[in-house]
C-alpha cells in the first residue's frame, strides 16, 4: 500500500484484489500549494483520514490483516486502526516491501499467511 492505492487481497476468493483510489491527486496538491503550505498540510491530513477510513471500512470484515508496502502509509493506517475500538479483535501484521507486480503481491500475502499457521 501507499498513499494513493491500496490493494485489498482476499485469498479466500477467486478474484484476489480490488483497488481504492485516494482523492489526493496532483491537482489537489497544486491547488492547496497555491493557497498556502498550511492549507495544503490540512487538506492532505483530511484526505488521508478519509482514505484510511475507506480502507478501514473495507478490512473491517477480516480478523487477520497484513499491511505491507514501500511507504509509511502502512504504519499510518496501523496507527489509525489501533485508535479505533472496532479493530480491537483484528490481528494486524505490518511488513515492509518493495514495489511489486500484482502476482508478486498475491504470492507475498499467500506466503505470509502460510508461514504463520
NORTAGI-V743234 format. One record per backbone hydrogen bond with DSSP energy under -1.0 kcal/mol. CO is the residue of the C=O (numbers start at 1). NH is the residue of the N-H. Records with the same first field share a line. If there is no record, write none. Layout:
CO=NH, NH
This chain:
4=22
6=20
10=13
16=10
18=8
23=25
25=29
26=30
27=31
28=32
29=33
30=34
31=35
32=36
36=40
37=41
38=42
39=43
40=44
41=45
42=46
43=47
44=48
45=49
46=50
47=51
48=52
49=53
50=54
51=55
52=56
53=57
54=58
55=59
56=60
59=62
63=91
65=93
67=95
69=97
72=76
73=77
74=78
75=79
76=80
77=81
78=82
79=83
81=84
84=87
85=88
87=90
91=65
93=67
95=69
101=105
102=106
103=107
104=108
105=109
106=110
107=111
108=112
109=113
110=114
111=115
